[in-house]
Amino acid sequence: MAGERAIKAIATVKQDAEGAVYLQLNDSTRTYPLNYGRPYEGLCRIFCQLSRPNDKSECYIYWMFEIERGETVLQDPATASGGGAIPVGLDILDDWTTSVEDGFLTVHYSAWWGEGKVPHTLRLYRSPGQENTFELTLLHFDNGDTALEKADALVCFDIDPLLTPTQGEYRTLTLKWTTLEGKAASKEFKYRSRQ
């Protein structure tokens, strides 16, 4: 592995028709890890560091961790509640980790946290019967946590089942949220259904 360039990536862990585990790096690139011995079934979104010798279809994984998965909901966000809790703001960081790939929305965000004892809930909503089916709203519920310090985290959402299939074409996806200052914000992404 000497001389190889290590890169950080967000990828989906999948299995091919023979059951071999591979990483889907974007909408069209897959690579098979040479040093991944953990059995796996289903889809898992990870943040990792890897190298791809000679840009072949194989890779070495140096480290990886699974990204927490948020819930997707077909409901008008205006009527949403987190078990009676009021949604609070969050800031979405505008960097490469905030992305839409392989049917997933991955969000790098900043929020106020307490001592780590109260889990926060992040839900992604699409209104039923909405004319623009490619508009989503992210709500953050702190579940009564105290605001002691601001810190960053990653969350991902499997948006493929929530959205209309794009038949291989890219569509504009709009994400809406409320900032820590209480202001409405939005960001656009290019989205294609999972192949």
C-alpha positions, 0 to 999 in steps of 0.5 A, spaced: 500 500 500 506 504 499 505 510 495 497 509 494 493 515 496 488 515 501 482 518 500 476 520 505 469 518 502 462 517 504 459 510 501 454 505 501 455 498 503 452 493 499 452 486 496 452 484 489 448 478 486 453 473 489 453 476 496 460 479 496 460 486 500 462 492 496 462 500 497 458 504 492 462 511 492 457 515 488 451 514 483 456 509 478 462 507 482 463 501 486 469 498 489 470 491 493 474 492 499 480 487 500 480 487 507 473 487 509 471 481 513 465 483 517 459 479 514 453 484 512 446 484 509 442 490 507 444 497 506 449 501 510 451 508 509 459 509 512 464 515 513 471 511 511 478 512 509 480 508 503 485 507 498 484 504 491 490 501 488 491 504 480 484 506 481 481 499 480 475 496 482 478 494 489 480 498 495 483 497 502 479 500 508 483 504 513 478 506 518 470 506 517 464 508 522 457 507 520 453 514 519 446 514 524 440 513 520 434 518 520 427 517 519 423 519 513 416 520 514 410 521 508 407 527 512 406 534 512 411 537 516 407 543 518 403 538 522 409 534 525 411 533 532 416 529 536 412 526 541 409 533 543 416 536 542 417 542 538 422 542 533 428 546 534 433 549 529 440 546 526 445 549 521 447 544 515 454 545 513 456 546 506 461 541 505 462 535 501 459 530 506 452 534 505 450 530 499 445 526 495 448 519 492 446 512 491 438 514 493 441 517 500 441 524 503 447 525 507 447 531 512 453 534 516 450 539 521 451 543 527 446 543 533 446 545 540 447 539 545 447 537 552 451 532 556 450 527 551 444 523 555 438 525 551 438 522 544 436 527 538 431 525 533 432 528 526 426 526 521 425 528 513 418 529 511 415 529 504 408 532 504 403 527 501 400 529 495 405 534 494 405 537 487 413 537 487 415 530 490 422 532 490 421 537 496 423 535 503 423 538 509 428 536 515 426 537 522 430 536 528 427 535 535 432 535 541 427 532 546 428 537 551 436 536 551 439 542 554 443 547 550 450 547 553 455 546 547 454 547 539 457 540 536 457 537 529 454 530 527 452 526 521 446 523 519 443 520 513 436 518 510 434 513 505 430 517 500 429 513 495 423 509 497 420 516 499 421 519 492 418 518 485 423 514 481 426 518 476 427 513 471 435 514 470 434 521 469 437 527 474 432 531 478 433 537 482 431 535 489 430 541 494 431 540 502 428 545 507 430 546 514 430 552 520 437 554 522 439 555 529 437 563 528 430 561 526 431 563 519 428 558 513 433 555 509 434 551 503 439 547 499 438 544 492 441 537 490 441 533 483 438 527 485 437 520 481 433 514 484 438 508 486 440 504 480 
